Amino acid sequence: MKKRVNIGVLVSGSGSNLQAIIDNAEKGLLDADIRVVISNNPDAYALERAKKHNIPAVVIEHSDFSEREVFDRKMIEVLRSHSVELVVMAGFMRVLSSMFLKTFPMKVINIHPAILPSFPGLHGQERAFEYGVKFSGCSVHFADEGVDTGPIIIQAVVPVYDSDTDETLSARILKEEHRIYSQAIQFYAEGKLEVVGRKVRIKNYKQIDESCLHNPPLTKF
Ligand code: GRF
């Protein structure tokens, strides 16, 4: 029988990434069981999404805790009580303590709406747009103690068009977030991720034809 991985999803907001993971799990595309959703924000719409799918949804408000580690310990307690093996940060707006990361070594993943290491931190989409990049995208990576600095598992690249606004670009990026996050979780569930230093290798990686994207497209060369 195929091994399944128990995941816990940490959220703070809308939870569209959570929804994509729920949908892919329900379609049988993901060998993962969402055991619990934890939000630090009681008003997060992500909580409603979890409830609609009968997934335990727990609010742990960071403002109720004077220290980050105490807040993190509470999350660890809840994650453990739901037998979580992989922690999935999906729009979770808190930095995890090193104590938390040591409790789940290379078992915490995060999604970021930019091609790391460019534009880490808040508002990655807008900052890339304002910078004038011709491509942007999103990255799923293992969490480490920095902000969006851990080993990269998978990235998707999207073009930036002259007609874009930061909203249209963000929407294009979000669509790809919804695809690559499930792919990263599935690689993890299949035991395909091997972390060597900063690099994540995918076991049985299938190389596709060498390809190159240009934006704007080349006209002559
Ligand atoms: C996503 O763009 C994610 O990459 C970023 O916050 C947004 C969360 O969206 N960290 P959602 O809550 O999953 O809809």
Boltz pocket constraint, residues with backbone or C-beta under 6 A from the ligand:
constraints:
  - pocket:
      binder: B
      contacts: [[A, 13], [A, 14], [A, 15], [A, 16], [A, 17], [A, 18], [A, 90], [A, 91], [A, 92], [A, 111], [A, 112], [A, 113], [A, 174], [A, 177]]
      max_distance: 6.0
